[in-house]
Amino acid sequence: MAHAWRKEAASMTCHVVLFPGLGVQRRSMGPVSSAATRRWWPRLTRSLASTTRTASWPARSSPSPRSTWSAPWRSKHTERAPPPDIAMGHSLGEYNALQAAGAFDFADGLALVQARARATARVPGVMLAVVGLPQHQVREALDAIGTPEVQIANFNTARQLVLSGPSRDIDRVRPAMHLAGARLTRLLKISGPFHSTHMAPAGQRFMPAAQSARVQAPSVPVIANLTARPHRAADLRSSLVRHLTNPVLWRQSVEWLWREHGGLAAHTGRHPAMPGPLHLTELGGGQVLTRMIDRLRSEHLAGIA
């Protein structure tokens, strides 16, 4: 049975809003929608009083991605922009997507992110991006050097993966990836082995906050990193906990989007790839996820698995 929210005709445009995650913060990202951010800045700084030293605007460093990208989304709504058909967030950006879709409000989402940060702060480890190797070669290289502690944390594209694990093991893995043919490896600006089983203790610490959170069914589908399918309201709290210990299925999520909403053609917010039924809007002032989807499309059309 078709979902009620699914587009009835393939020719209709499906508006997808994308929310990036950690690791892409930079100065001056807030002014993407400075007026909206100013309206929410007092509430944000009150909530973060224990960790925020300055509350002036503009701050010397930008606010968190969660707060910065929520503000322009609310600004779009106050300007009566059309709502999205689907929301997608990468890693921590999934919280933005859920809040934008009304699964929880700004204050409750902020409390969840704070609880998540406290729960994960004590888990040592790092994350390593590996570009140019397919999944099977990455696994073969990991098996060859005997590093079971290193796990695939993000399936971004067919040949862009992210690994999580203890620092000492990632240090061993990095040269092995280059020997196997990786074009590039890069440590992410993230202090923790997210989306791996190393976060299991953090998940236990985070569980009380997630289970007590006020959540409701999103008003539009939010594709879950955990399943590459829309979130189910009944599973939302448990999914937030499992999100810490399971990989981000970004590639699989985009492929689901293509199957459900018109194939590979995509029309992005800044640079149209091909006229088609998908219109992508990426918040935060960057194009990280848009470029990732463009790469996925190129890989698919080239038969790269």
ZIRAUR-V896953 format. One record per backbone hydrogen bond with DSSP energy under -0.5 kcal/mol. NH is the residue of the N-H (numbers start at 1). CO is the residue of the C=O. E is the energy in kcal/mol with one decimal. If there is no record, write none. Layout:
{{NH,CO,E} {NH,CO,E}}
//
This chain:
{{6,3,-1.0} {12,9,-1.6} {14,277,-4.7} {15,13,-0.6} {16,14,-0.7} {16,279,-3.0} {17,86,-2.2} {18,281,-2.9} {19,88,-2.3} {20,283,-0.6} {24,21,-0.7} {29,26,-1.1} {32,29,-1.3} {33,30,-1.9} {34,31,-0.9} {37,33,-2.3} {38,34,-2.7} {39,35,-1.7} {40,36,-1.3} {41,37,-1.5} {42,38,-0.7} {44,40,-2.3} {45,41,-2.8} {46,42,-2.1} {47,43,-2.0} {48,44,-1.8} {49,46,-1.2} {51,48,-1.9} {52,48,-2.7} {53,51,-0.5} {68,64,-2.9} {69,65,-2.5} {70,66,-0.9} {71,67,-1.6} {72,68,-1.2} {73,69,-1.0} {74,70,-2.3} {75,71,-2.4} {76,72,-2.1} {77,73,-1.6} {78,74,-2.3} {79,75,-1.6} {80,77,-1.8} {81,76,-2.8} {85,15,-2.8} {86,15,-1.7} {87,221,-2.4} {88,17,-2.6} {89,223,-0.6} {90,19,-2.4} {91,89,-0.6} {93,90,-2.3} {94,91,-2.2} {95,92,-1.9} {96,92,-0.7} {97,93,-2.1} {98,94,-2.4} {99,95,-2.4} {100,96,-2.9} {101,97,-1.6} {102,99,-1.6} {103,98,-2.8} {109,105,-2.7} {110,106,-2.5} {111,107,-2.2} {112,108,-2.1} {113,109,-2.3} {114,110,-2.4} {115,111,-2.4} {116,112,-2.5} {117,113,-2.4} {118,114,-2.4} {119,115,-2.3} {120,116,-1.9} {121,117,-1.3} {123,120,-1.8} {124,122,-0.7} {126,165,-2.6} {128,163,-2.6} {129,186,-3.2} {130,161,-3.3} {131,184,-3.0} {132,159,-3.1} {135,158,-0.5} {137,134,-0.5} {138,134,-1.9} {139,135,-2.4} {140,136,-2.2} {141,137,-2.3} {142,138,-2.2} {143,139,-2.6} {144,140,-2.3} {145,141,-1.5} {146,142,-0.7} {146,143,-0.6} {147,142,-1.6} {150,147,-1.7} {151,149,-0.5} {151,164,-2.6} {153,151,-0.6} {153,162,-3.4} {154,162,-1.6} {155,248,-2.8} {156,154,-0.9} {156,160,-1.3} {157,160,-1.8} {160,157,-1.0} {161,130,-2.4} {162,154,-1.8} {163,128,-3.2} {164,151,-2.8} {165,126,-1.8} {170,166,-2.4} {171,167,-2.3} {172,168,-1.0} {173,169,-2.1} {174,170,-2.3} {175,171,-0.7} {176,172,-0.8} {177,173,-2.0} {178,174,-1.4} {179,175,-2.2} {180,176,-1.7} {181,178,-1.1} {182,177,-2.6} {183,131,-2.2} {184,131,-1.7} {186,129,-1.9} {188,127,-2.5} {190,188,-2.1} {192,190,-1.1} {194,192,-1.6} {195,244,-1.3} {196,244,-1.1} {199,196,-1.9} {200,197,-1.8} {203,199,-2.5} {204,200,-1.8} {205,201,-1.9} {206,202,-2.3} {207,203,-1.5} {208,204,-0.6} {210,206,-2.1} {211,207,-3.1} {212,208,-1.6} {213,209,-0.6} {213,210,-0.8} {215,213,-0.9} {216,103,-1.8} {219,101,-3.6} {221,85,-0.7} {223,87,-1.8} {223,221,-0.5} {224,229,-2.8} {228,224,-2.5} {231,222,-2.6} {235,232,-1.3} {236,232,-0.5} {236,233,-1.1} {239,235,-2.5} {240,236,-1.8} {241,237,-1.2} {242,238,-2.6} {243,239,-1.9} {244,241,-1.4} {245,241,-0.5} {245,242,-0.7} {246,242,-1.0} {248,153,-3.1} {249,225,-2.1} {249,247,-0.7} {250,248,-1.4} {251,155,-3.2} {253,249,-1.8} {254,250,-2.5} {255,251,-2.3} {256,252,-2.0} {257,253,-2.1} {258,254,-2.4} {259,255,-2.2} {260,256,-2.4} {261,257,-2.3} {263,258,-3.1} {265,262,-0.6} {267,278,-2.8} {268,266,-0.5} {269,280,-1.1} {273,266,-0.8} {274,266,-2.3} {279,14,-2.8} {280,267,-1.5} {281,16,-2.5} {283,18,-2.3} {283,281,-0.5} {291,287,-2.8} {292,288,-1.6} {293,289,-2.4} {294,290,-2.3} {295,291,-2.5} {296,292,-2.3} {297,293,-2.4} {298,294,-2.3} {299,295,-2.7} {300,296,-2.6} {301,297,-2.6} {302,298,-1.7} {303,300,-1.3} {304,299,-3.0} {305,303,-0.6}}
//
